[in-house]
Every structure is written in C-alpha cells, then in structure tokens.
Amino acid sequence: MTRLLAIAFLVVLAFMLFRYRTNEKVQKVVIVTALSAFAIYVTTLVISELIR
C-alpha cells in the first residue's frame, strides 16, 4: 500500500512540475529530493529484511 501511495505521489508531482512549467532549478531540487527519499526508503527496506 505504501508503494502505491509513493508511486501515485510521484506521478502527480511529475504532472504538476511539467504542467505548470516550473523553474528548472525547482524541478531539479524536487527530483533530487524525491530520488533521495526513495533511496532512503529502499535502504531501510533492505536493512529491515536482512535483520529478519
């Protein structure tokens, strides 16, 4: 369920960024932030599975 919410959030975010033609610098910051959050999520998921 969390994955579906994350995917939906990213799709909406991408749509909003390109629909309203936001500043290129803002787009880069949002993309880097989203990818960093995804990397932290995947790392946490892998570590929690390895601990089990």
C-alpha positions in Angstrom: 0.0 0.0 0.0 2.8 2.4 0.9 4.4 1.7 -2.5 1.2 2.5 -4.4 0.9 5.8 -2.5 4.5 6.7 -3.2 4.1 5.9 -6.9 0.9 7.9 -7.1 2.5 10.8 -5.3 5.5 10.8 -7.7 3.2 10.7 -10.8 1.2 13.6 -9.5 4.3 15.5 -8.7 5.8 15.0 -12.2 2.5 16.0 -13.7 2.4 19.2 -11.7 6.0 20.1 -12.5 5.6 19.8 -16.2 2.0 21.1 -16.4 2.8 24.4 -14.8 6.3 24.7 -16.3 8.0 25.5 -13.0 11.5 26.9 -12.8 14.3 24.4 -13.9 16.1 24.8 -10.7 13.0 24.0 -8.7 12.4 20.9 -10.8 16.0 19.7 -10.2 15.6 20.2 -6.4 12.3 18.3 -6.3 13.7 15.4 -8.4 16.8 15.1 -6.3 14.7 15.2 -3.1 12.3 12.6 -4.4 15.2 10.3 -5.5 16.9 10.7 -2.2 13.8 9.8 -0.3 13.3 6.8 -2.5 16.9 5.7 -1.9 16.5 6.0 1.9 13.2 4.0 1.7 14.8 1.2 -0.3 17.9 1.1 2.0 15.6 0.9 5.1 13.6 -1.8 3.5 16.6 -3.9 2.6 18.2 -3.5 6.1 14.9 -4.4 7.8 14.6 -7.5 5.7 18.2 -8.5 6.3 17.7 -8.2 10.1 14.8 -10.7 10.0 
